[in-house]
């Protein structure tokens, strides 16, 4: 695996630079300026620690490779991505799973990030333990930042036990009917006409809850529904051709998100953050996390 | 508040009174003394004028005035913080949020409640009783601490093991920034694009602005709960059991460990049935659907027995469960009665190293002839080694200080971090350079400067030297007079 020193050297200290993962979401978040040097983050699973429920991994590692390795220990990370996407890409976009109501978001996953800053120097954000309030949580700032503040090299992620059983059901039940029948469903989605429910947990419990959901017209599905990537925003509408998560208000759609109005004070604060982290604007120039 | 007899001559005081009213602004000596301390051991704080705003607009006015007069300000909730985060330095305006104590809106369908920052943590969950929901973060101080304080410290609590700390339970926050502008971070519905300003504000220890309205997520009450009390003849066996539970893929709702000294202090009044002859007591709570809970009880019992548990008791009713938790949550108060002074650390270590580090903590205490008591969130490796002592005995303070340093060093050497839930405040600043490099701290300072370029919001906290990272290495000691 490429070392952090080698990664920092690639990033250098002065030229415009971008880090590329698998490029599965390359088209979102504004247009990258032309002629920018492209680098890639270290690739490889460094250290799986199932007894700590953490894993250390190079940000350039494919997410499905990591999930596969963790599944050997019956664990997973609560990150999502299109097929082939990388851990770093998923973090940079802030891509949470459609199971977020039960397993949490991408922001909860990143415990520690070893990064290269705009000055070409390495720094560490966060810490390698599952609980930590030591100083400011720069990890929170890195997730969903599209690599505009620092380039993530090696990360420590929170893992969690995989559920014993997962079952998708579909029918016409409302959110209220669903939640009356079951405890903390992993996902309750709608396409505007049908409801899709994902239950997960211990097998006996899921069987009982599935039976209970049958009473409100929800029937098991053989395969999971197609779920497009999550779209940021707070619209309550079901997106055209997509799904709306009834529990969290998240939209899943192949369509790009609508332009959102960002209040001036937030814009100003964000500009100060960007300028303090990257005074010359060399990291991922042209990218704007507010265009995600 | 006492009626003022003298004519107001201080323009700052006059401005604050005109922004609020005379009843809610004071520069009286007793108020200034009262608000110069918090729940930590930090002494030597100096409060300036103390204000009690009730609305966002009033908070913004106070901050605007602080800006106009170029004053620093410190925000304070119930003052239960354990790291000196709300201890004022150099007479700042103290903005107390305890009168901002309204639950503004509860939306059970969206599972969100908007609250003012001064709402007491437990009051929110009590007000939700019967609805099937609660607010998950449950610091041991939950009867007194405020949700604004929880946001500032990203507070934890026994039940944060499975449910996550405060950050996971805050959907949106209305904030008065240090420049007095009012902004909203996050969203009570959906997910905002852009930098996660909500995520980074939580845990900012009041240095990034003042939370004036908070949208907290409500957690569904579990259909089944089981509380287990396990006792051991060696604390290392209890620690090994914790590691084994996590390694076997069980994430209990809570997993708390108390050593013999703590049990002896707590049991006489809590009457929780903690065995006094045990070297360590482990409280494990599992919740969820009934079959899963039964499976986890069985597995935990088996793992505990393999690791040397003498007895596994399962609470049979709500009352017994509450007694078990009452003992745990009152432990700190009971311990404080043993000796007049205490010094508490809050490090987190990898869970697999619990047994080894706990042994070292006892060795350190023995080396310095100090009494150490251990009551902690074992499930997430969050230690709370508590040194109790009598500072009047000459030389004791120096021993406590050295022992504290060794405990921190041992935790960091084991791959741990400085603070799991109490924060850095004033008390732990001097240890920051042991965990972070100068460049790491520069990144943190870059964040802070973006929110508060003039360094007026709760300055002198968290980072070793406040605004300038160039001076980090020069601060090796806690300032004179700001110690126990």
HADDOCK unambig.tbl for C-alpha pairs under 7 A between the chains (distance, minus, plus):
assign (segid A and resid 50 and name CA) (segid B and resid 247 and name CA) 6.12 0.50 0.50
assign (segid A and resid 51 and name CA) (segid B and resid 243 and name CA) 6.74 0.50 0.50
assign (segid A and resid 51 and name CA) (segid B and resid 246 and name CA) 5.82 0.50 0.50
assign (segid A and resid 51 and name CA) (segid B and resid 247 and name CA) 3.86 0.50 0.50
assign (segid A and resid 51 and name CA) (segid B and resid 352 and name CA) 6.91 0.50 0.50
assign (segid A and resid 52 and name CA) (segid B and resid 350 and name CA) 6.57 0.50 0.50
assign (segid A and resid 52 and name CA) (segid B and resid 351 and name CA) 6.15 0.50 0.50
assign (segid A and resid 52 and name CA) (segid B and resid 352 and name CA) 6.95 0.50 0.50
assign (segid A and resid 123 and name CA) (segid B and resid 439 and name CA) 5.80 0.50 0.50
assign (segid A and resid 123 and name CA) (segid B and resid 440 and name CA) 4.84 0.50 0.50
assign (segid A and resid 124 and name CA) (segid B and resid 440 and name CA) 5.46 0.50 0.50
assign (segid A and resid 125 and name CA) (segid B and resid 440 and name CA) 6.73 0.50 0.50
assign (segid A and resid 127 and name CA) (segid B and resid 417 and name CA) 6.51 0.50 0.50
assign (segid A and resid 129 and name CA) (segid B and resid 348 and name CA) 6.86 0.50 0.50
assign (segid A and resid 129 and name CA) (segid B and resid 349 and name CA) 6.74 0.50 0.50
assign (segid A and resid 129 and name CA) (segid B and resid 350 and name CA) 6.34 0.50 0.50
assign (segid A and resid 129 and name CA) (segid B and resid 416 and name CA) 6.47 0.50 0.50
assign (segid A and resid 130 and name CA) (segid B and resid 380 and name CA) 6.39 0.50 0.50
assign (segid A and resid 131 and name CA) (segid B and resid 348 and name CA) 6.90 0.50 0.50
assign (segid A and resid 131 and name CA) (segid B and resid 380 and name CA) 6.48 0.50 0.50
assign (segid A and resid 131 and name CA) (segid B and resid 420 and name CA) 5.34 0.50 0.50
assign (segid A and resid 132 and name CA) (segid B and resid 417 and name CA) 6.69 0.50 0.50
assign (segid A and resid 132 and name CA) (segid B and resid 419 and name CA) 5.87 0.50 0.50
assign (segid A and resid 132 and name CA) (segid B and resid 420 and name CA) 4.34 0.50 0.50
assign (segid A and resid 132 and name CA) (segid B and resid 421 and name CA) 6.75 0.50 0.50
assign (segid A and resid 133 and name CA) (segid B and resid 203 and name CA) 6.74 0.50 0.50
assign (segid A and resid 133 and name CA) (segid B and resid 419 and name CA) 5.50 0.50 0.50
assign (segid A and resid 133 and name CA) (segid B and resid 420 and name CA) 5.27 0.50 0.50
assign (segid A and resid 133 and name CA) (segid B and resid 421 and name CA) 5.73 0.50 0.50
assign (segid A and resid 133 and name CA) (segid B and resid 423 and name CA) 5.57 0.50 0.50
assign (segid A and resid 134 and name CA) (segid B and resid 417 and name CA) 6.91 0.50 0.50
assign (segid A and resid 134 and name CA) (segid B and resid 418 and name CA) 5.87 0.50 0.50
assign (segid A and resid 134 and name CA) (segid B and resid 419 and name CA) 5.09 0.50 0.50
assign (segid A and resid 134 and name CA) (segid B and resid 423 and name CA) 6.09 0.50 0.50
assign (segid A and resid 134 and name CA) (segid B and resid 424 and name CA) 6.31 0.50 0.50
assign (segid A and resid 135 and name CA) (segid B and resid 424 and name CA) 6.59 0.50 0.50
assign (segid A and resid 135 and name CA) (segid B and resid 462 and name CA) 6.01 0.50 0.50
assign (segid A and resid 136 and name CA) (segid B and resid 203 and name CA) 6.94 0.50 0.50
assign (segid A and resid 136 and name CA) (segid B and resid 204 and name CA) 6.18 0.50 0.50
assign (segid A and resid 136 and name CA) (segid B and resid 444 and name CA) 5.78 0.50 0.50
assign (segid A and resid 137 and name CA) (segid B and resid 200 and name CA) 5.83 0.50 0.50
assign (segid A and resid 138 and name CA) (segid B and resid 200 and name CA) 6.96 0.50 0.50
assign (segid A and resid 138 and name CA) (segid B and resid 444 and name CA) 6.70 0.50 0.50
assign (segid A and resid 140 and name CA) (segid B and resid 196 and name CA) 6.28 0.50 0.50
assign (segid A and resid 140 and name CA) (segid B and resid 199 and name CA) 5.60 0.50 0.50
assign (segid A and resid 140 and name CA) (segid B and resid 200 and name CA) 5.59 0.50 0.50
assign (segid A and resid 141 and name CA) (segid B and resid 195 and name CA) 5.98 0.50 0.50
assign (segid A and resid 141 and name CA) (segid B and resid 196 and name CA) 5.53 0.50 0.50
assign (segid A and resid 141 and name CA) (segid B and resid 200 and name CA) 6.20 0.50 0.50
assign (segid A and resid 144 and name CA) (segid B and resid 194 and name CA) 6.67 0.50 0.50
assign (segid A and resid 144 and name CA) (segid B and resid 195 and name CA) 6.29 0.50 0.50
assign (segid A and resid 145 and name CA) (segid B and resid 194 and name CA) 6.64 0.50 0.50
assign (segid A and resid 145 and name CA) (segid B and resid 195 and name CA) 5.59 0.50 0.50
assign (segid A and resid 161 and name CA) (segid B and resid 249 and name CA) 5.36 0.50 0.50
assign (segid A and resid 202 and name CA) (segid B and resid 292 and name CA) 5.57 0.50 0.50
assign (segid A and resid 204 and name CA) (segid B and resid 291 and name CA) 6.35 0.50 0.50
assign (segid A and resid 205 and name CA) (segid B and resid 289 and name CA) 6.25 0.50 0.50
assign (segid A and resid 205 and name CA) (segid B and resid 291 and name CA) 5.81 0.50 0.50
assign (segid A and resid 205 and name CA) (segid B and resid 292 and name CA) 6.77 0.50 0.50
assign (segid A and resid 232 and name CA) (segid B and resid 191 and name CA) 5.23 0.50 0.50
assign (segid A and resid 232 and name CA) (segid B and resid 192 and name CA) 5.58 0.50 0.50
assign (segid A and resid 232 and name CA) (segid B and resid 193 and name CA) 5.45 0.50 0.50
assign (segid A and resid 233 and name CA) (segid B and resid 190 and name CA) 5.84 0.50 0.50
assign (segid A and resid 233 and name CA) (segid B and resid 191 and name CA) 5.34 0.50 0.50
assign (segid A and resid 233 and name CA) (segid B and resid 192 and name CA) 5.10 0.50 0.50
assign (segid A and resid 233 and name CA) (segid B and resid 193 and name CA) 6.47 0.50 0.50
assign (segid A and resid 234 and name CA) (segid B and resid 189 and name CA) 5.76 0.50 0.50
assign (segid A and resid 234 and name CA) (segid B and resid 190 and name CA) 4.25 0.50 0.50
assign (segid A and resid 234 and name CA) (segid B and resid 191 and name CA) 6.01 0.50 0.50
assign (segid A and resid 234 and name CA) (segid B and resid 192 and name CA) 6.81 0.50 0.50
assign (segid A and resid 247 and name CA) (segid B and resid 110 and name CA) 6.81 0.50 0.50
assign (segid A and resid 248 and name CA) (segid B and resid 189 and name CA) 6.24 0.50 0.50
assign (segid A and resid 248 and name CA) (segid B and resid 190 and name CA) 5.90 0.50 0.50
assign (segid A and resid 249 and name CA) (segid B and resid 189 and name CA) 5.41 0.50 0.50
assign (segid A and resid 249 and name CA) (segid B and resid 190 and name CA) 4.41 0.50 0.50
assign (segid A and resid 250 and name CA) (segid B and resid 190 and name CA) 4.64 0.50 0.50
assign (segid A and resid 250 and name CA) (segid B and resid 191 and name CA) 6.56 0.50 0.50
assign (segid A and resid 265 and name CA) (segid B and resid 183 and name CA) 6.85 0.50 0.50
assign (segid A and resid 269 and name CA) (segid B and resid 450 and name CA) 6.42 0.50 0.50
assign (segid A and resid 269 and name CA) (segid B and resid 451 and name CA) 6.62 0.50 0.50
assign (segid A and resid 272 and name CA) (segid B and resid 450 and name CA) 5.06 0.50 0.50
assign (segid A and resid 273 and name CA) (segid B and resid 446 and name CA) 6.99 0.50 0.50
assign (segid A and resid 273 and name CA) (segid B and resid 447 and name CA) 6.12 0.50 0.50
assign (segid A and resid 273 and name CA) (segid B and resid 450 and name CA) 5.14 0.50 0.50
assign (segid A and resid 276 and name CA) (segid B and resid 446 and name CA) 5.28 0.50 0.50
assign (segid A and resid 276 and name CA) (segid B and resid 450 and name CA) 6.88 0.50 0.50
assign (segid A and resid 277 and name CA) (segid B and resid 446 and name CA) 6.20 0.50 0.50
assign (segid A and resid 289 and name CA) (segid B and resid 193 and name CA) 6.39 0.50 0.50
assign (segid A and resid 289 and name CA) (segid B and resid 194 and name CA) 4.38 0.50 0.50
assign (segid A and resid 289 and name CA) (segid B and resid 195 and name CA) 6.58 0.50 0.50
assign (segid A and resid 290 and name CA) (segid B and resid 193 and name CA) 5.21 0.50 0.50
assign (segid A and resid 290 and name CA) (segid B and resid 194 and name CA) 4.14 0.50 0.50
assign (segid A and resid 292 and name CA) (segid B and resid 193 and name CA) 5.88 0.50 0.50
